[in-house]
Amino acid sequence: MSKVLLLAGDGIGPEIVTEAEKVLVLLNEKLNLNLDLDHAKVGGSAIDEFGVPLPDSTLDKAKAADAILLGAVGGPKWDALDMAIRPEKGLLGLRSNLELFGNLRPAILYPQLADASSLKPEIVSGLDILIVRELTGGIYFGQPRGVRVLESGERQGYNTYVYSESEIRRIGKVAFEAAQKRGGKLCSVDKANVLEVTVLWREIMDDMAKDYPDVELSHMYVDNAAMQLVRAPKQFDVVVTGNMFGDILSDAAAMLTGSIGMLPSASLDVNNKGMYEPCHGSAPDIAGQGIANPLATILSVAMMLRYSLNENAAADLIEKAVSNVLDQGLRTADIISKGLTKVTTAEMGDAVIEALNKL
């Protein structure tokens, strides 16, 4: 039996996780996947009930699970809290405690959504990029960090950007192996003209490339990479980069596909145990309105079944069902265009369920 922990979180999290759970329940029954589903709280909802963003009870369940599905965390309700107990600390705590160092963020343009992209269809048609982001190191976790008062009385904020060789090699292995299974091209993104940390990053990637002769390794500075993503995104196959650069570039790549509401992600440990979540945030401005797009969360379930639970056939069914629903012209507000049918969060989830029942 495989244990799956569902963490709805905050904002639109409960709405989209509800639709994803319907998909899991259906496939569990239809394919006899032998999944044991459980629930817990994280982020702002956990603060409201337990006073902390990552209660011990949630962390214990997460450690015992084979895979985790997360909605989203955060919102203005908790913005005034001390940084140490903000909702986002729950997410970072899960990543660090579970050693989920490898973040896979695919940016795939469904052909039905070519007109929804902010770029011309001829620029993005056929887009299929995988961004491999290091997730537990870099400036988000480096020490020392904080806000201090200088002798002059002026306040100064500071963070430490640090990567060890082992951390770089670990994420490099994930990226090179992913490139082997795809188009054989890997672009490593850094800022080696300014940051010593990424000088080391580049040196190690070059050294690792000797063990992957079937992968073409290239390097690109992060500012140029951001420009190239909007100029000629199809030049990229697999992109590997550090935590902060990956955070920014993956969101930029997401918008090339028409909506960040379409993109799933996986965060994996060395044994492919993972936490799966949509790339978008908690969107508190639309929470409770029933207009959020659940497809990124549903597609995150497909990634979960493929990477952590070894249920490739079930993953294929989800992806086919989503494509079929888009073929029907059903769209949530973020991907709607003229002549198509606008649906709610629940209606989109129900449409995926109906499509799955027909496969």
C-alpha positions as CSV (number, residue, x, y, z in Angstrom):
1,M,0.0,0.0,0.0
2,S,1.2,3.5,-0.9
3,K,0.6,6.3,1.5
4,V,-0.4,9.7,-0.1
5,L,-0.7,12.8,2.1
6,L,-2.9,15.6,0.9
7,L,-2.0,19.2,2.2
8,A,-4.6,21.6,0.9
9,G,-3.0,24.7,2.5
10,D,-4.3,28.2,2.0
11,G,-6.1,30.4,-0.6
12,I,-7.2,28.4,-3.5
13,G,-5.4,25.3,-2.2
14,P,-8.4,23.6,-0.7
15,E,-10.4,24.1,-4.0
16,I,-7.8,22.7,-6.3
17,V,-6.8,19.8,-4.1
18,T,-10.4,18.8,-3.8
19,E,-10.6,18.3,-7.6
20,A,-7.2,16.5,-7.6
21,E,-8.4,14.2,-4.8
22,K,-11.4,13.2,-6.9
23,V,-9.0,12.1,-9.6
24,L,-7.0,10.1,-7.2
25,V,-10.0,8.4,-5.7
26,L,-11.4,7.4,-9.1
27,L,-8.1,6.0,-10.3
28,N,-7.5,4.2,-7.0
29,E,-10.8,2.4,-7.5
30,K,-10.6,2.0,-11.3
31,L,-7.0,0.7,-11.4
32,N,-6.8,-0.8,-7.9
33,L,-3.8,1.3,-7.1
34,N,-4.0,0.5,-3.4
35,L,-3.5,4.1,-2.3
36,D,-4.1,5.2,1.3
37,L,-5.1,8.9,1.4
38,D,-4.6,11.1,4.4
39,H,-4.9,14.8,5.2
40,A,-3.0,17.4,7.3
41,K,-2.6,21.1,7.6
42,V,0.4,23.3,6.6
43,G,1.0,27.0,6.1
44,G,-1.6,29.6,7.2
45,S,-4.3,27.1,8.0
46,A,-1.8,25.3,10.4
47,I,-0.9,28.6,12.0
48,D,-4.6,29.3,12.7
49,E,-5.1,25.9,14.3
50,F,-1.7,25.1,15.8
51,G,0.2,28.4,16.0
52,V,3.0,27.2,13.7
53,P,3.1,26.7,9.9
54,L,4.5,23.1,10.1
55,P,3.1,21.2,13.1
56,D,4.9,18.1,14.3
57,S,1.9,16.0,13.4
58,T,2.0,17.2,9.8
59,L,5.8,16.6,9.5
60,D,5.4,13.1,11.0
61,K,2.7,12.2,8.4
62,A,4.9,13.7,5.6
63,K,7.8,11.6,6.6
64,A,5.7,8.5,6.7
65,A,4.1,9.2,3.3
66,D,5.3,7.8,0.0
67,A,4.2,11.0,-1.8
68,I,2.6,14.3,-0.9
69,L,0.2,16.5,-2.8
70,L,0.3,20.2,-1.8
71,G,-2.1,22.9,-2.8
72,A,-0.5,26.2,-1.9
73,V,0.5,28.3,1.2
74,G,0.4,31.9,2.2
75,G,-1.8,35.0,2.0
76,P,-2.1,38.5,3.3
77,K,-3.9,37.3,6.4
78,W,-0.5,36.2,7.8
79,D,1.8,38.9,6.3
80,A,2.2,40.7,9.6
81,L,3.6,37.6,11.4
82,D,7.3,37.3,12.2
83,M,9.3,35.8,9.3
84,A,10.1,32.7,11.4
85,I,6.5,31.6,11.5
86,R,5.1,32.8,8.2
87,P,3.1,30.2,6.1
88,E,6.0,29.9,3.6
89,K,8.2,28.5,6.4
90,G,5.9,25.4,6.4
91,L,6.7,24.8,2.8
92,L,10.5,25.4,3.2
93,G,10.4,23.2,6.3
94,L,8.9,20.3,4.4
95,R,11.5,20.7,1.6
96,S,14.4,20.7,4.1
97,N,13.2,18.1,6.5
98,L,12.4,15.7,3.7
99,E,15.5,16.6,1.7
100,L,13.5,17.3,-1.4
101,F,16.4,18.8,-3.3
102,G,15.4,18.2,-6.9
103,N,12.6,20.4,-8.3
104,L,11.2,19.4,-11.7
105,R,9.1,22.0,-13.4
106,P,7.9,21.1,-16.9
107,A,6.8,24.0,-19.2
108,I,4.7,22.2,-21.8
109,L,2.4,24.1,-24.2
110,Y,-0.8,22.1,-24.9
111,P,-1.5,22.8,-28.6
112,Q,-5.1,23.7,-27.7
113,L,-3.7,26.7,-25.7
114,A,-1.3,28.2,-28.2
115,D,-3.5,31.3,-28.5
116,A,-3.5,31.7,-24.7
117,S,0.3,32.3,-24.6
118,S,1.6,35.8,-24.2
119,L,3.9,35.1,-27.2
120,K,3.1,34.5,-30.8
121,P,2.0,30.9,-31.5
122,E,4.9,30.4,-33.9
123,I,7.3,31.2,-31.1
124,V,5.8,28.8,-28.5
125,S,4.1,26.1,-30.6
126,G,5.5,22.7,-29.5
127,L,7.2,24.1,-26.4
128,D,8.5,21.4,-24.1
129,I,11.0,22.5,-21.5
130,L,12.0,20.9,-18.2
131,I,13.5,23.2,-15.6
132,V,15.5,21.3,-12.9
133,R,15.8,23.6,-9.9
134,E,18.0,22.9,-6.9
135,L,15.5,23.3,-4.0
136,T,17.2,23.0,-0.6
137,G,20.3,25.1,-0.9
138,G,21.4,28.5,-2.2
139,I,20.4,31.9,-0.9
140,Y,17.0,30.7,0.4
141,F,18.6,28.5,3.0
142,G,22.1,30.0,3.4
143,Q,23.4,31.2,6.8
144,P,24.0,33.8,8.2
145,R,20.9,35.7,7.3
146,G,18.8,38.4,8.9
147,V,18.4,42.1,9.5
148,R,20.9,44.0,11.6
149,V,21.5,47.5,12.8
150,L,24.9,49.0,11.7
151,E,26.9,51.4,13.9
152,S,25.5,54.2,12.0
153,G,22.0,53.2,13.1
154,E,21.0,52.2,9.6
155,R,19.3,48.8,9.2
156,Q,20.8,46.3,6.8
157,G,19.3,43.1,5.4
158,Y,21.7,40.2,4.5
159,N,21.5,36.7,3.1
160,T,24.2,34.2,2.2
161,Y,24.3,32.5,-1.2
162,V,26.2,29.2,-0.7
163,Y,26.4,25.8,-2.5
164,S,28.7,22.9,-1.6
165,E,30.1,20.7,-4.3
166,S,28.0,17.7,-3.2
167,E,24.8,19.8,-3.5
168,I,25.8,20.8,-7.1
169,R,26.7,17.3,-8.1
170,R,23.5,15.9,-6.7
171,I,21.2,18.2,-8.7
172,G,23.5,17.9,-11.7
173,K,23.0,14.1,-11.8
174,V,19.2,14.7,-11.9
175,A,19.5,17.1,-14.7
176,F,21.9,15.1,-16.8
177,E,19.8,11.9,-16.4
178,A,16.7,13.9,-17.4
179,A,18.4,15.2,-20.5
180,Q,19.4,11.6,-21.5
181,K,15.7,10.7,-21.5
182,R,14.7,13.7,-23.5
183,G,16.4,15.6,-26.2
184,G,20.0,15.2,-25.0
185,K,20.5,18.9,-24.4
186,L,21.3,20.5,-21.0
187,C,21.7,24.2,-20.4
188,S,23.2,25.2,-17.0
189,V,22.2,28.7,-15.9
190,D,24.4,30.7,-13.6
191,K,26.0,34.1,-13.0
192,A,29.6,33.0,-13.1
193,N,30.8,36.5,-14.3
194,V,29.8,37.9,-10.9
195,L,29.2,35.2,-8.3
196,E,31.9,32.9,-7.1
197,V,29.3,30.4,-6.0
198,T,28.3,29.9,-9.6
199,V,31.9,29.8,-10.8
200,L,32.1,26.6,-8.8
201,W,28.7,25.5,-10.1
202,R,29.9,25.9,-13.7
203,E,33.2,24.1,-13.1
204,I,31.4,21.1,-11.5
205,M,28.8,20.9,-14.4
206,D,31.7,20.8,-16.9
207,D,33.4,18.1,-14.9
208,M,30.2,16.0,-14.7
209,A,29.6,16.4,-18.5
210,K,32.5,14.0,-19.0
211,D,30.4,11.2,-17.6
212,Y,27.4,12.0,-20.0
213,P,28.9,12.1,-23.5
214,D,25.4,11.7,-24.9
215,V,24.3,15.0,-23.4
216,E,25.2,18.4,-25.0
217,L,26.0,20.8,-22.1
218,S,25.9,24.5,-22.6
219,H,26.1,27.4,-20.1
220,M,24.1,30.7,-20.0
221,Y,24.1,33.6,-17.6
222,V,20.7,34.0,-15.9
223,D,19.9,37.4,-17.3
224,N,20.5,36.1,-20.9
225,A,18.5,33.0,-20.1
226,A,15.5,35.2,-19.0
227,M,15.8,37.0,-22.3
228,Q,16.2,33.9,-24.4
229,L,13.1,32.3,-22.7
230,V,10.9,35.0,-24.3
231,R,12.9,35.4,-27.5
232,A,13.4,31.8,-28.6
233,P,12.2,29.4,-25.8
234,K,12.2,26.3,-28.0
235,Q,16.0,26.3,-28.0
236,F,15.9,24.8,-24.5
237,D,15.4,21.2,-23.6
238,V,16.5,20.7,-20.0
239,V,17.6,23.7,-17.9
240,V,19.4,23.2,-14.6
241,T,20.0,26.0,-12.1
242,G,20.1,27.0,-8.5
243,N,17.2,27.8,-6.1
244,M,16.7,31.5,-6.7
245,F,17.3,31.6,-10.4
246,G,15.1,28.5,-10.9
247,D,12.3,30.1,-8.9
248,I,12.3,33.1,-11.2
249,L,12.9,31.4,-14.5
250,S,10.3,28.6,-14.0
251,D,7.6,31.2,-13.4
252,A,8.6,33.0,-16.6
253,A,8.6,29.8,-18.5
254,A,5.2,29.0,-17.1
255,M,3.6,32.0,-18.7
256,L,4.8,30.9,-22.1
257,T,2.4,28.1,-21.9
258,G,-0.7,30.3,-21.6
259,S,-1.2,30.1,-17.8
260,I,0.8,29.2,-14.7
261,G,-2.5,27.4,-13.8
262,M,-1.5,24.6,-16.2
263,L,1.8,23.7,-14.8
264,P,2.6,21.0,-12.3
265,S,5.9,20.4,-10.4
266,A,7.7,17.7,-8.5
267,S,10.2,18.0,-5.6
268,L,12.1,14.8,-5.1
269,D,14.6,13.2,-2.7
270,V,17.3,10.8,-3.7
271,N,14.9,7.9,-3.7
272,N,12.2,9.7,-5.8
273,K,9.9,10.2,-2.8
274,G,8.4,13.5,-3.6
275,M,6.1,16.4,-2.9
276,Y,3.9,17.5,-5.8
277,E,2.3,20.9,-6.3
278,P,1.1,23.3,-8.9
279,C,3.6,26.0,-9.9
280,H,1.2,28.8,-9.0
281,G,0.6,30.3,-5.6
282,S,-2.3,30.5,-3.2
283,A,-4.0,33.3,-5.2
284,P,-5.9,34.7,-2.2
285,D,-7.6,37.3,-4.4
286,I,-9.7,34.6,-6.1
287,A,-10.0,32.1,-3.2
288,G,-13.5,30.8,-2.6
289,Q,-14.8,32.1,-5.9
290,G,-14.7,28.7,-7.7
291,I,-12.7,30.1,-10.6
292,A,-9.2,28.7,-10.0
293,N,-7.7,26.4,-12.6
294,P,-7.3,22.9,-11.0
295,L,-5.5,21.4,-14.0
296,A,-1.9,22.1,-12.7
297,T,-2.8,20.2,-9.5
298,I,-4.4,17.4,-11.4
299,L,-1.3,17.2,-13.6
300,S,0.8,17.2,-10.4
301,V,-1.0,14.0,-9.5
302,A,0.1,12.5,-12.8
303,M,3.7,13.4,-12.0
304,M,3.2,11.8,-8.5
305,L,2.0,8.6,-10.0
306,R,4.9,8.5,-12.5
307,Y,7.9,9.5,-10.4
308,S,7.1,8.4,-6.8
309,L,4.5,5.6,-7.2
310,N,5.6,4.0,-10.5
311,E,2.1,4.0,-11.9
312,N,2.9,5.2,-15.4
313,A,-0.3,3.9,-17.0
314,A,-2.4,5.9,-14.5
315,A,-0.3,9.0,-15.1
316,D,-0.8,8.6,-18.9
317,L,-4.6,8.4,-18.4
318,I,-4.7,11.7,-16.5
319,E,-2.6,13.5,-19.1
320,K,-4.8,12.1,-21.9
321,A,-8.0,13.1,-20.0
322,V,-6.8,16.7,-19.5
323,S,-6.0,16.9,-23.2
324,N,-9.4,15.6,-24.1
325,V,-11.1,18.1,-21.9
326,L,-9.2,20.9,-23.5
327,D,-10.2,19.5,-26.9
328,Q,-13.8,20.0,-25.8
329,G,-13.2,23.7,-25.5
330,L,-13.7,23.8,-21.7
331,R,-11.6,26.6,-20.0
332,T,-11.3,28.2,-16.6
333,A,-11.0,32.0,-16.5
334,D,-7.2,32.1,-16.8
335,I,-7.2,30.3,-20.2
336,I,-10.5,31.3,-21.6
337,S,-10.7,32.8,-25.1
338,K,-13.4,33.7,-27.6
339,G,-15.8,31.0,-28.6
340,L,-14.9,28.6,-25.8
341,T,-16.8,27.5,-22.8
342,K,-16.0,29.0,-19.4
343,V,-16.2,26.6,-16.5
344,T,-15.7,26.7,-12.7
345,T,-13.0,24.9,-10.7
346,A,-15.4,22.1,-9.8
347,E,-16.8,21.8,-13.4
348,M,-13.3,21.5,-14.7
349,G,-12.6,18.7,-12.2
350,D,-15.8,17.0,-13.1
351,A,-14.9,17.2,-16.8
352,V,-11.6,15.4,-16.1
353,I,-13.4,12.7,-14.1
354,E,-15.9,12.2,-17.0
355,A,-13.0,12.0,-19.5
356,L,-11.2,9.5,-17.3
357,N,-14.3,7.3,-17.1
358,K,-14.4,7.2,-20.9
359,L,-10.8,6.0,-21.2
